[in-house]
Amino acid sequence: MADQMEETISELVTASGIDLTQLDRTLLRPSPDVQGTTMDGETVLLDLSSGRYYTLNRLGSVIWEQCMKRQTLSAIHAVLCERFEVGAEQALDDMVALANELIQEGLLQQERR
């Protein structure tokens, strides 16, 4: 029963967020109603549909920059590992957490190739 419950929870998380088995086939792109600008390593996003502003730190700014270039999640992960002194697992966890948050806020959209 516990195994079945874990499987169901895992399916729910995957359905609403990033599928970790598809990192090399998943692109993130900014939603059409989002404008962003980067200054001094921080990015400010404006959701034109809601009027809400968001601020991304250096890590978030690199992720946003790579999304603007239509990079796969695997490619974004590689850039994070290269630019920051962080282990691959931590970089993946941070990337997925932020990406899921930005997707839920409607700032990013997922696309499969």
DASULZI-V823518 format. One record per pair of residues at least 12 apart in sequence whose ideal C-beta (glycine too) atoms are under 10 Angstrom apart, sorted by the first residue. I is the first residue (numbers start at 1). J is the second residue. D is the distance in whole Angstrom. If there is no record, write none. Layout:
# DASULZI-V823518
<<I | J | D> <I | J | D>>
This chain:
# DASULZI-V823518
<<13 | 100 | 9> <16 | 100 | 8> <16 | 103 | 8> <16 | 104 | 8> <17 | 96 | 7> <17 | 97 | 9> <17 | 99 | 8> <17 | 100 | 4> <17 | 101 | 9> <17 | 103 | 7> <17 | 104 | 8> <17 | 110 | 9> <18 | 73 | 7> <18 | 92 | 10> <18 | 95 | 8> <18 | 96 | 5> <18 | 97 | 9> <18 | 99 | 6> <18 | 100 | 6> <18 | 103 | 8> <18 | 110 | 7> <19 | 73 | 9> <19 | 96 | 10> <19 | 110 | 9> <19 | 112 | 9> <20 | 73 | 9> <20 | 92 | 8> <20 | 96 | 7> <22 | 72 | 9> <22 | 73 | 8> <22 | 74 | 9> <22 | 110 | 9> <22 | 112 | 7> <22 | 113 | 9> <23 | 72 | 7> <23 | 73 | 4> <23 | 74 | 5> <23 | 75 | 9> <23 | 76 | 9> <23 | 77 | 7> <23 | 92 | 8> <23 | 95 | 9> <23 | 96 | 9> <24 | 72 | 6> <24 | 73 | 7> <24 | 74 | 4> <24 | 75 | 8> <24 | 77 | 10> <24 | 113 | 9> <25 | 72 | 7> <25 | 73 | 9> <25 | 74 | 9> <25 | 111 | 9> <25 | 112 | 6> <25 | 113 | 5> <26 | 72 | 6> <26 | 73 | 5> <26 | 74 | 8> <26 | 76 | 10> <26 | 99 | 9> <26 | 110 | 6> <26 | 111 | 7> <26 | 112 | 6> <26 | 113 | 8> <27 | 66 | 10> <27 | 67 | 8> <27 | 69 | 10> <27 | 70 | 6> <27 | 71 | 7> <27 | 72 | 6> <27 | 73 | 8> <27 | 75 | 9> <27 | 76 | 9> <27 | 108 | 10> <27 | 109 | 9> <27 | 110 | 7> <27 | 111 | 4> <27 | 112 | 8> <27 | 113 | 6> <28 | 63 | 8> <28 | 64 | 9> <28 | 66 | 8> <28 | 67 | 5> <28 | 68 | 10> <28 | 70 | 8> <28 | 71 | 8> <28 | 72 | 9> <28 | 73 | 7> <28 | 76 | 8> <28 | 95 | 10> <28 | 99 | 6> <28 | 102 | 8> <28 | 103 | 8> <28 | 107 | 10> <28 | 108 | 5> <28 | 109 | 7> <28 | 110 | 6> <28 | 111 | 7> <29 | 67 | 6> <29 | 68 | 8> <29 | 69 | 10> <29 | 70 | 6> <29 | 71 | 10> <29 | 108 | 7> <29 | 109 | 6> <29 | 110 | 8> <29 | 111 | 6> <30 | 45 | 8> <30 | 64 | 8> <30 | 67 | 6> <30 | 68 | 6> <30 | 70 | 10> <30 | 102 | 9> <30 | 107 | 7> <30 | 108 | 6> <30 | 109 | 8> <31 | 45 | 10> <31 | 47 | 8> <31 | 48 | 9> <31 | 49 | 8> <31 | 102 | 9> <31 | 103 | 9> <31 | 105 | 9> <31 | 106 | 6> <31 | 107 | 6> <31 | 108 | 6> <31 | 109 | 5> <32 | 48 | 9> <32 | 49 | 9> <32 | 109 | 9> <33 | 46 | 9> <33 | 47 | 6> <33 | 48 | 5> <33 | 49 | 4> <33 | 50 | 8> <33 | 106 | 8> <33 | 107 | 9> <34 | 46 | 7> <34 | 47 | 5> <34 | 48 | 7> <34 | 49 | 8> <34 | 50 | 10> <34 | 52 | 10> <34 | 54 | 9> <34 | 64 | 10> <34 | 102 | 9> <34 | 105 | 9> <34 | 106 | 8> <34 | 107 | 5> <34 | 108 | 8> <34 | 109 | 10> <35 | 47 | 8> <35 | 48 | 6> <36 | 54 | 9> <36 | 56 | 8> <36 | 61 | 9> <36 | 64 | 6> <36 | 65 | 9> <36 | 67 | 10> <36 | 68 | 8> <36 | 107 | 9> <38 | 56 | 8> <38 | 58 | 10> <38 | 61 | 6> <38 | 62 | 10> <38 | 64 | 8> <38 | 65 | 7> <38 | 68 | 10> <39 | 61 | 10> <40 | 58 | 9> <40 | 61 | 10> <41 | 56 | 10> <41 | 57 | 8> <41 | 58 | 5> <41 | 59 | 10> <41 | 61 | 6> <41 | 62 | 9> <42 | 55 | 6> <42 | 56 | 6> <42 | 57 | 6> <42 | 58 | 7> <42 | 60 | 8> <42 | 61 | 6> <43 | 55 | 7> <43 | 56 | 4> <43 | 57 | 9> <43 | 58 | 9> <43 | 60 | 7> <43 | 61 | 4> <43 | 62 | 9> <43 | 63 | 9> <43 | 64 | 5> <43 | 65 | 8> <43 | 68 | 10> <44 | 56 | 8> <44 | 61 | 10> <45 | 60 | 9> <45 | 64 | 7> <45 | 102 | 8> <45 | 105 | 9> <45 | 107 | 6> <45 | 108 | 10> <46 | 107 | 10> <47 | 105 | 7> <47 | 106 | 7> <47 | 107 | 6> <49 | 106 | 7> <50 | 105 | 9> <50 | 106 | 8> <50 | 107 | 10> <52 | 105 | 8> <52 | 106 | 10> <52 | 107 | 9> <54 | 101 | 10> <54 | 102 | 8> <54 | 105 | 7> <54 | 107 | 7> <56 | 98 | 8> <56 | 102 | 9> <56 | 107 | 10> <57 | 98 | 9> <58 | 83 | 9> <58 | 84 | 8> <59 | 80 | 7> <59 | 83 | 9> <59 | 84 | 7> <59 | 86 | 9> <59 | 91 | 9> <59 | 94 | 6> <59 | 95 | 8> <59 | 98 | 7> <60 | 94 | 9> <60 | 95 | 10> <60 | 98 | 6> <60 | 99 | 10> <60 | 101 | 9> <60 | 102 | 8> <62 | 76 | 8> <62 | 79 | 6> <62 | 80 | 6> <62 | 82 | 10> <62 | 83 | 6> <62 | 84 | 8> <62 | 95 | 9> <63 | 76 | 6> <63 | 77 | 10> <63 | 79 | 9> <63 | 80 | 7> <63 | 94 | 9> <63 | 95 | 6> <63 | 98 | 6> <63 | 99 | 7> <63 | 102 | 8> <63 | 108 | 9> <64 | 76 | 10> <64 | 98 | 9> <64 | 102 | 8> <64 | 107 | 9> <64 | 108 | 8> <65 | 79 | 9> <66 | 78 | 10> <66 | 79 | 6> <66 | 80 | 9> <66 | 95 | 9> <67 | 99 | 8> <67 | 102 | 9> <67 | 107 | 9> <67 | 108 | 6> <67 | 109 | 9> <70 | 111 | 8> <70 | 113 | 10> <72 | 111 | 10> <72 | 113 | 7> <73 | 92 | 9> <73 | 95 | 7> <73 | 96 | 8> <73 | 99 | 7> <73 | 110 | 9> <74 | 92 | 10> <76 | 91 | 9> <76 | 92 | 10> <76 | 95 | 6> <76 | 99 | 8> <77 | 91 | 6> <77 | 92 | 6> <77 | 94 | 10> <77 | 95 | 6> <77 | 96 | 9> <78 | 91 | 9> <79 | 91 | 9> <79 | 95 | 10> <80 | 92 | 8> <80 | 94 | 7> <80 | 95 | 6> <81 | 95 | 10>>
